[in-house]
Amino acid sequence: MFPRRGKQVNLWAQVAFYSSLGFILPVATVGGYLLGWGLDEWLHTAPALAVLLGAMGAAAGIYEVLKIVMRAERRAGGNNSNNRPNPS
């Protein structure tokens, strides 16, 4: 039998959602680094701002991934298919 259309769409939406998490950290890190590199060129401060803003971008990326995962866990809190009781 073929799966129902609604479940298939939901599956691909979840695949897209969780696949996008893998791009958040590298994009935030590279974006921070490039911003810092541009400021370094403008202010003639060598690699100081590039390293600093790259690290800040990595930290922001980690924070954003954790925030998204925690929100997804809260939404799925009542939809667990395991047999453990819900501690709410």
Phi and psi in degrees as GROMACS dihedral restraints (atoms count N, CA, C in turn):
[ dihedral_restraints ]
;  ai    aj    ak    al  type     phi  dphi    fc
    3     4     5     6     1   -86.2    20    10
    4     5     6     7     1   144.0    20    10
    6     7     8     9     1   -68.3    20    10
    7     8     9    10     1   154.1    20    10
    9    10    11    12     1   -66.2    20    10
   10    11    12    13     1   149.0    20    10
   12    13    14    15     1   -60.4    20    10
   13    14    15    16     1   -39.8    20    10
   15    16    17    18     1   -63.6    20    10
   16    17    18    19     1   -41.3    20    10
   18    19    20    21     1   -68.0    20    10
   19    20    21    22     1   -36.6    20    10
   21    22    23    24     1   -66.9    20    10
   22    23    24    25     1   -42.3    20    10
   24    25    26    27     1   -63.4    20    10
   25    26    27    28     1   -42.9    20    10
   27    28    29    30     1   -62.1    20    10
   28    29    30    31     1   -40.3    20    10
   30    31    32    33     1   -61.7    20    10
   31    32    33    34     1   -46.8    20    10
   33    34    35    36     1   -69.3    20    10
   34    35    36    37     1   -30.6    20    10
   36    37    38    39     1   -65.7    20    10
   37    38    39    40     1   -40.2    20    10
   39    40    41    42     1   -67.7    20    10
   40    41    42    43     1   -39.9    20    10
   42    43    44    45     1   -60.5    20    10
   43    44    45    46     1   -45.2    20    10
   45    46    47    48     1   -64.2    20    10
   46    47    48    49     1   -41.4    20    10
   48    49    50    51     1   -61.3    20    10
   49    50    51    52     1   -51.1    20    10
   51    52    53    54     1   -73.6    20    10
   52    53    54    55     1   -25.9    20    10
   54    55    56    57     1   -69.4    20    10
   55    56    57    58     1   -34.0    20    10
   57    58    59    60     1   -67.3    20    10
   58    59    60    61     1   -23.6    20    10
   60    61    62    63     1   -62.5    20    10
   61    62    63    64     1   -30.7    20    10
   63    64    65    66     1   -69.7    20    10
   64    65    66    67     1   -15.3    20    10
   66    67    68    69     1   -95.9    20    10
   67    68    69    70     1   -18.7    20    10
   69    70    71    72     1   -64.7    20    10
   70    71    72    73     1   -49.2    20    10
   72    73    74    75     1   -64.2    20    10
   73    74    75    76     1   -49.7    20    10
   75    76    77    78     1   -64.1    20    10
   76    77    78    79     1   -38.1    20    10
   78    79    80    81     1   -66.6    20    10
   79    80    81    82     1   -41.1    20    10
   81    82    83    84     1   -65.3    20    10
   82    83    84    85     1   -40.7    20    10
   84    85    86    87     1   -66.5    20    10
   85    86    87    88     1   -49.0    20    10
   87    88    89    90     1   -66.0    20    10
   88    89    90    91     1   -38.8    20    10
   90    91    92    93     1   -62.4    20    10
   91    92    93    94     1   -43.5    20    10
   93    94    95    96     1   -64.2    20    10
   94    95    96    97     1   -41.3    20    10
   96    97    98    99     1   -63.0    20    10
   97    98    99   100     1   -45.3    20    10
   99   100   101   102     1   -65.6    20    10
  100   101   102   103     1   -38.2    20    10
  102   103   104   105     1   -62.9    20    10
  103   104   105   106     1   -44.3    20    10
  105   106   107   108     1   -64.5    20    10
  106   107   108   109     1   -38.2    20    10
  108   109   110   111     1   -63.5    20    10
  109   110   111   112     1   -42.8    20    10
  111   112   113   114     1   -63.1    20    10
  112   113   114   115     1   -41.8    20    10
  114   115   116   117     1   -66.8    20    10
  115   116   117   118     1   -36.8    20    10
  117   118   119   120     1   -61.9    20    10
  118   119   120   121     1   -41.2    20    10
  120   121   122   123     1   -64.7    20    10
  121   122   123   124     1   -40.1    20    10
  123   124   125   126     1   -72.7    20    10
  124   125   126   127     1   -40.6    20    10
  126   127   128   129     1   -97.2    20    10
  127   128   129   130     1    -3.4    20    10
  129   130   131   132     1    55.1    20    10
  130   131   132   133     1    52.2    20    10
  132   133   134   135     1  -111.8    20    10
  133   134   135   136     1    19.7    20    10
  135   136   137   138     1    59.6    20    10
  136   137   138   139     1  -145.2    20    10
  138   139   140   141     1   -89.0    20    10
  139   140   141   142     1    10.6    20    10
  141   142   143   144     1   -60.8    20    10
  142   143   144   145     1   -51.7    20    10
  144   145   146   147     1   -72.4    20    10
  145   146   147   148     1   -32.3    20    10
  147   148   149   150     1   -63.4    20    10
  148   149   150   151     1   -44.0    20    10
  150   151   152   153     1   -68.5    20    10
  151   152   153   154     1   -44.4    20    10
  153   154   155   156     1   -63.2    20    10
  154   155   156   157     1   -49.0    20    10
  156   157   158   159     1   -73.0    20    10
  157   158   159   160     1   -27.8    20    10
  159   160   161   162     1   -65.2    20    10
  160   161   162   163     1   -43.1    20    10
  162   163   164   165     1   -66.1    20    10
  163   164   165   166     1   -39.6    20    10
  165   166   167   168     1   -66.1    20    10
  166   167   168   169     1   -36.6    20    10
  168   169   170   171     1   -65.2    20    10
  169   170   171   172     1   -40.2    20    10
  171   172   173   174     1   -63.3    20    10
  172   173   174   175     1   -43.2    20    10
  174   175   176   177     1   -63.9    20    10
  175   176   177   178     1   -41.1    20    10
  177   178   179   180     1   -65.8    20    10
  178   179   180   181     1   -37.0    20    10
  180   181   182   183     1   -65.3    20    10
  181   182   183   184     1   -43.0    20    10
  183   184   185   186     1   -63.2    20    10
  184   185   186   187     1   -43.5    20    10
  186   187   188   189     1   -60.3    20    10
  187   188   189   190     1   -44.0    20    10
  189   190   191   192     1   -66.0    20    10
  190   191   192   193     1   -41.8    20    10
  192   193   194   195     1   -62.8    20    10
  193   194   195   196     1   -45.1    20    10
  195   196   197   198     1   -62.4    20    10
  196   197   198   199     1   -40.1    20    10
  198   199   200   201     1   -63.9    20    10
  199   200   201   202     1   -42.1    20    10
  201   202   203   204     1   -67.5    20    10
  202   203   204   205     1   -42.6    20    10
  204   205   206   207     1   -66.4    20    10
  205   206   207   208     1   -40.8    20    10
  207   208   209   210     1   -63.8    20    10
  208   209   210   211     1   -40.6    20    10
  210   211   212   213     1   -64.4    20    10
  211   212   213   214     1   -40.6    20    10
  213   214   215   216     1   -66.0    20    10
  214   215   216   217     1   -37.6    20    10
  216   217   218   219     1   -66.2    20    10
  217   218   219   220     1   -38.6    20    10
  219   220   221   222     1   -65.1    20    10
  220   221   222   223     1   -41.0    20    10
  222   223   224   225     1   -64.6    20    10
  223   224   225   226     1   -37.7    20    10
  225   226   227   228     1   -88.4    20    10
  226   227   228   229     1     6.0    20    10
  228   229   230   231     1   -55.3    20    10
  229   230   231   232     1   -40.8    20    10
  231   232   233   234     1   -89.9    20    10
  232   233   234   235     1    -2.8    20    10
  234   235   236   237     1  -105.5    20    10
  235   236   237   238     1    19.5    20    10
  237   238   239   240     1   -67.6    20    10
  238   239   240   241     1   136.9    20    10
  240   241   242   243     1   -97.3    20    10
  241   242   243   244     1     0.0    20    10
  243   244   245   246     1   -82.8    20    10
  244   245   246   247     1   174.5    20    10
  246   247   248   249     1   -96.6    20    10
  247   248   249   250     1     7.9    20    10
  249   250   251   252     1   -74.9    20    10
  250   251   252   253     1   145.3    20    10
  252   253   254   255     1   -72.0    20    10
  253   254   255   256     1   150.4    20    10
  255   256   257   258     1   -81.0    20    10
  256   257   258   259     1   119.5    20    10
  258   259   260   261     1   -79.7    20    10
  259   260   261   262     1    34.9    20    10
